[in-house]
Amino acid sequence: MEEPAKPKVDDFFAKSKPAEEKDTFANSPMSFGRGAVSNPSGRFERLSYEVDPDAEASLGDDEKSGPLTMFFDDGSQTILSRNDSPDVGFEYSVNPYRGCEHGCVYCYARPTHEYLGFSPGLDFESRIMVKREAPELLRKALAAASQGVDERMKTVFTTGEAAKICKVSQQTIIRCFDNGQLKGFRVPGSRFRRIPREMLYKFMKDNGIPTDALESGKRKVLLVDDDVELVELMTRVLEEDGRFEVRIAGTGFDAGMMVKEYRPDLIVLDVMLPDINGKEVCQRVRGDSTMDDVRIICISGMVEEDKIEDLRAAGANDFIHKPFEVDQLIERMCQLLDIETMSAG
């Protein structure tokens, strides 16, 4: 008998429900048939759900079916995750997915689904993010590695590595770590100190140490807008300026995924997005303390003055009314990022 052809990723996407229907199952407490037995709301969600015991008891066996698995595009810009634990015998891992149908309740990756607006419970097992560009991302990472270790790929540093990057002695780094000037953590069960990238970056900025070893020299900008023509114009002008590296997200959902991966210096955020509004995106960014240094400029042509204050309260640093000149946007970006404004010549 001829073996049936294996389904391709595109086949899975074709059979999954459209993205706008994802809330049909998301955060629904009465779901059955997976590794997790509940679907608690994520820590960043404003609403939580509780099971009605009477309603649950009234369901028949035929109604207690598990949620359908749905697949979503993941726009991650990197594919390698670096491991720094002495308990795990490898340094890098590769995963083309986020979420897993295996449903192991102890999986350490479950909490990351909360950053995507999903639950770490049943959503983790039935809302699968697929990194379609995984092969190309891996090829680029391996090609870069063959030319030497790129410090921009690392997420956690030893005191020796931090000392080399900062061009100071290791004892200086240890002293700053121990007195709390340089934040980090100790490896459980040992005396080894480890320093997360964002903490090292902040330490270097606070002390006037050049950060070239940690960044490309260009400031990272995430454009979040579904207006294709405006995004193309902003991207072209920003890239021609030469001081900015640009990534694009067309929805608040995509923006939520890219912020954690890309770690932008600044977000240009349209308030009126096709899924969640800009205010909610601001709140989610500000809900993560590691994103405190990210600057947010909201843009819109349909926001009343009183709503602008609501956006600022939610975490926006600035607001620009549409339509606007891109040069005006760049000037405001430079002010927020504390970089020199280029005079017209």
C-alpha angles and dihedrals in degrees: 000000000000113000112242116248116260114247118252126227090255089057090057092050091048091055096044122092119261117270093250089064095055093103090063088086103012112112092359106146096200102072126125142188104054137097092264118062097207143032107222118188116262119258092251096052120105095211128056130193133217129196118249100226092206093052092047093050091051094059117106123226091258090057095053096080121143122252119271116256113249128192127213133186114256114207096197115157095206133047105187123085116196119222120209100173119118088212095065119069100217136063104211134032132193124209123170090193142054113211127026136224092212087083100205102178093213096055109139091211095066097091092058090070088069090068088061094054093259134114121259087225124063092345089065089058098042106030104067122185112211122204099210091180092055096115093051093044090051092048091053092046093051092046090052092047091053088061094053138290111307110213089205089070093057121092100182128037136198119230089255092053091046091051091052092049093047092042093232133113121281089239090059090054091047091049092050090047094050095047092049097248090115113043123218143114141258122244106253112260094014143069094242114128121217128191122203115226095244091052092049090048091052091047091052093048093047091052099041095249114152111252097204092118091059101041140032093247091253121101114244116238127187114201112203112188137114093213099106097193094049092046091051091050094048092046093050095048094044093049092046088052087065098214099086138069111205135208126176135217123180098196139034088246092057090045091055090056096044097047092066094044100038098034095204124204090219138015123208101203129191109215096212105062126165094246119019122009126249093253091062091048089053091051092051093050092048090047088070111072091203087066096057092113094053111110119215127203113188119206130192143140096208107053124111120227094251090055091056090066088051089055091050090049088052091056109277114142097199144002131214125190119229129270099049140152113257088226087061089052092050091051091053090045091053091051093052094044093045094235126138117271112236110234118227110257 
